[in-house]
Amino acid sequence: MAAPFSTTPDSCAVNCIAITPADSDLVAPVRALYVGGTGNVTINDTGGGSVTFVAVPTGTILPVMARRVWSTGTSATNIVGLI
């Protein structure tokens, strides 16, 4: 049976997970990150790159597919992964 909605990388999330930054990969990659508390967010993307988003404001959704949210370099809080 086909999903009742699109599951492409640019479609809405079908699941959400609380993320505790760690220096290891997430259980599964996420298609976007919601940042609930202002700060920096350091990630590895699904292409293998690493980047730090600096001074991300509260309530921001970062539309980036991430496989890791680093503890080192991340000061933002209340991060939620959108799957």
One Martini backbone bead per residue (centre of mass of N, CA, C, O) as a GRO file, in nm:
protein
   83
    1MET     BB    1   0.095   0.037   0.023
    2ALA     BB    2   0.067   0.357  -0.020
    3ALA     BB    3   0.133   0.649   0.076
    4PRO     BB    4  -0.079   0.935   0.158
    5PHE     BB    5   0.208   1.071   0.109
    6SER     BB    6   0.485   1.234   0.072
    7THR     BB    7   0.857   1.117   0.094
    8THR     BB    8   1.025   1.340   0.022
    9PRO     BB    9   1.270   1.563   0.122
   10ASP     BB   10   1.039   1.815   0.068
   11SER     BB   11   0.850   1.707   0.265
   12CYS     BB   12   0.683   1.641   0.520
   13ALA     BB   13   0.687   1.526   0.817
   14VAL     BB   14   0.634   1.197   0.994
   15ASN     BB   15   0.852   1.266   1.218
   16CYS     BB   16   0.977   1.306   1.562
   17ILE     BB   17   1.290   1.397   1.737
   18ALA     BB   18   1.480   1.408   1.996
   19ILE     BB   19   1.791   1.593   2.038
   20THR     BB   20   2.110   1.489   2.146
   21PRO     BB   21   2.398   1.595   2.138
   22ALA     BB   22   2.659   1.411   1.956
   23ASP     BB   23   2.966   1.226   1.865
   24SER     BB   24   2.732   1.078   1.688
   25ASP     BB   25   2.520   0.920   1.515
   26LEU     BB   26   2.222   0.889   1.425
   27VAL     BB   27   1.993   0.652   1.382
   28ALA     BB   28   1.871   0.864   1.173
   29PRO     BB   29   1.819   1.063   0.940
   30VAL     BB   30   1.735   1.400   0.884
   31ARG     BB   31   1.553   1.664   0.707
   32ALA     BB   32   1.538   1.841   0.978
   33LEU     BB   33   1.568   2.130   1.207
   34TYR     BB   34   1.468   2.222   1.528
   35VAL     BB   35   1.513   2.532   1.714
   36GLY     BB   36   1.440   2.624   2.055
   37GLY     BB   37   1.744   2.737   2.117
   38THR     BB   38   1.972   2.952   2.103
   39GLY     BB   39   2.250   2.887   1.869
   40ASN     BB   40   2.468   2.653   1.784
   41VAL     BB   41   2.502   2.424   1.488
   42THR     BB   42   2.655   2.106   1.451
   43ILE     BB   43   2.705   1.919   1.146
   44ASN     BB   44   2.630   1.633   0.952
   45ASP     BB   45   2.571   1.552   0.649
   46THR     BB   46   2.472   1.320   0.401
   47GLY     BB   47   2.743   1.402   0.223
   48GLY     BB   48   2.986   1.456   0.464
   49GLY     BB   49   2.956   1.723   0.576
   50SER     BB   50   3.063   2.015   0.772
   51VAL     BB   51   2.873   2.243   0.994
   52THR     BB   52   2.814   2.578   1.124
   53PHE     BB   53   2.547   2.727   1.278
   54VAL     BB   54   2.519   3.063   1.360
   55ALA     BB   55   2.296   3.199   1.560
   56VAL     BB   56   2.032   3.044   1.603
   57PRO     BB   57   1.716   3.104   1.628
   58THR     BB   58   1.441   3.077   1.777
   59GLY     BB   59   1.231   2.867   1.578
   60THR     BB   60   1.409   2.724   1.379
   61ILE     BB   61   1.429   2.583   1.049
   62LEU     BB   62   1.653   2.349   0.921
   63PRO     BB   63   1.689   2.258   0.572
   64VAL     BB   64   1.868   1.980   0.669
   65MET     BB   65   2.039   1.694   0.615
   66ALA     BB   66   2.110   1.485   0.900
   67ARG     BB   67   2.346   1.254   1.084
   68ARG     BB   68   2.468   1.488   1.280
   69VAL     BB   69   2.484   1.625   1.620
   70TRP     BB   70   2.702   1.801   1.776
   71SER     BB   71   2.837   1.870   2.079
   72THR     BB   72   3.061   1.993   1.943
   73GLY     BB   73   2.952   2.330   1.879
   74THR     BB   74   2.681   2.300   2.044
   75SER     BB   75   2.437   2.546   2.200
   76ALA     BB   76   2.181   2.463   2.131
   77THR     BB   77   1.836   2.396   2.207
   78ASN     BB   78   1.575   2.206   2.158
   79ILE     BB   79   1.614   1.967   1.950
   80VAL     BB   80   1.449   1.868   1.640
   81GLY     BB   81   1.377   1.598   1.441
   82LEU     BB   82   1.286   1.567   1.098
   83ILE     BB   83   1.137   1.276   0.913
   0.00000   0.00000   0.00000
